[in-house]
Structures are given as C-alpha cells and as structure tokens.
Amino acid sequence: SLIGRLIFELPEEMGLIAVAVRQTQGKGRGGNVWLSPLGCALSTLHIAIPLHSNLGQRIPFIQHLVSLAVVESVRSIPGYEDIDLRVKWPNDIYYSDLMKIGGVLVNSTLIETTFHILIGFGFNVNNSNPTICINDLITKFNKEEGTQLKPLTADCLIARTVTVLERLIDIFQEKGPNGVLPRYYKYWIHSGKQVCLHNEEGPLAWIVGIDDYGFLQVHEEGKGVESVHPDGNSFDMLRNLIVPK
C-alpha cells in the first residue's frame, strides 16, 4: 500500500523497492493469505514499462521473468548451478517439482502510455517451515555431493533477483519472448507433463510451452495446440487442471 502511493511522487525513471523482514498482512493470488515467517526474502518492487514496447505488449510475461530471476539469483552463482530450484507456471518457485518455495504477485496500472508495475515476490531462504527453504536445499546438496557451499542470505538474494530481472527485461525488450524462453524452459517443471482440460474428468492434453503472451500452450490429441490459463487461482499441480482461454 505504501509503495503504491510513493511511486507517483517519484520521477518516472526512478525505481523503488520495499523490503520486509516479516509481513503481517501478506497477500497471495485470489485473495489468499501469504504466510511470511522470519527467514523469507520478502519485497515489493516498482518498475515502469512503456506500453509500446515488447514487454508492454505482453505484460503477463512479467511474472515469468520474476520467477526466472529468483531461480537464477541462486543458480547463476558459481557452484550453486545444480541446486534444484525451478519455476512453476504461472508464478511459483519450486524445489524440483515437489514443494513450493516461493511465489510472485504482479499488479499493473496503465497511466497514459506507461505501465506502473508493482511486483511482490517472496521465497523461503532460511526457514524450513511451512515447506522447505533454499538453505535446506544447499545443506542437502552438500551432504549428497560432498561440497561445502555456504548458506545464502535473504538480502543477498533479493539484490541478485532484482539485478537478474533488470537484465531479463532488457533482453525481452530487445528480442521479445524468444530472448528469454530458452532460459525459462531450462528451469521449468512442466515439459511433457499431462493435464486435464476444463475439469478433473476433462480431456487430456500435453504441455508444449508458453505462447507469445505468456499463456500456457497444450496439445490435445486431434485438436492441435491451444493456449490456456490457470483455473482461477493457480495451476493445480495435484489435479493438473487447466482451463482453455
């Protein structure tokens, strides 16, 4: 709420970020409560995107870029490349395909020809509850591989995430979706997965990739490839349920 008011008091070219050690009223998608125990990396970032730009014409891609930036903030560190941190469409960060470790929430407001984007992102760094955290993954990796990787800190990873995101936005603005999708697919958990369309008894389809606007592409046998969106809250990994757009 605070950063949403401040952005209109600053020069357009100036970025702004708010970092919290703990949130007491964290919000998720669809009105869900966002749990924010100590040890999470929690922040809200403001960026401005011109409407008439590659990303401005494909605003849904921002959540994918942020999710990728969180994963790369860890896996781009020398020695940490094999920490099994991944992206889940449309806006989650996962440990392998097993457990949620963080998420992204994006709100956008178009004023004249500029999108003002508020990006809330949070991910578990040093808190084993309620699921698992990045430092748990590092400890596990050290035991399995005989390495001595040091634990990471929330402030370091927030800074790295913002830096990586800035680079990803620059690449997207220059080259469009194809400039970043190979990096996204490298870390996403959906390749070749099967899902149900419409409802749990619906027809089966196979995930193909992401279209030019950030929607999921699936192939239903006999019907070719179509774009779909989540089932109103998030892509349900337990039911594997998605709904045609």
C-alpha positions, 0 to 999 in steps of 0.5 A: 500500500505504501509503495503504491502511493510513493511511486507517483511522487517519484520521477518516472525513471526512478525505481523503488523497492520495499523490503520486509523482514516479516509481513503481517498482512501478506497477500497471495493470488485470489485473495489468499493469505501469504504466510511470511515467517522470519527467514523469507526474502520478502519485497515489493518492487516498482518498475515502469514499462512503456506500453509500446514496447515488447514487454508492454505488449505482453505484460503477463510475461512479467511474472515469468521473468520474476520467477526466472530471476529468483531461480537464477539469483541462486543458480547463476552463482558459481557452484550453486548451478545444480541446486534444484530450484525451478519455476512453476507456471504461472508464478511459483518457485519450486524445489524440483517439482515437489514443494513450493518455495516461493511465489510472485504477485504482479499488479499493473496500472496503465497511466497514459502510455506507461505501465506502473508495475508493482511486483511482490515476490517472496521465497523461503531462504532460511526457514524450513517451515511451512515447506522447505527453504533454499538453505535446506536445499544447499545443506542437502546438496552438500551432504549428497555431493560432498561440497561445502557451499555456504548458506545464502542470505535473504538480502543477498538474494533479493539484490541478485533477483532484482539485478537478474530481472533488470537484465531479463527485461532488457533482453525481452525488450530487445528480442521479445519472448524468444530472448528469454524462453530458452532460459525459462524452459531450462528451469521449468517443471512442466515439459511433457507433463499431462493435464486435464482440460476444463475439469478433473474428468476433462480431456487430456492434453500435453504441455508444449510451452508458453505462447507469445503472451505468456499463456500456457500452450497444450496439445490435445490429441486431434485438436492441435495446440491451444493456449490456456490459463490457470483455473482461477487461482493457480495451476493445480499441480495435484489435479493438473487442471487447466482451463482453455482461454 
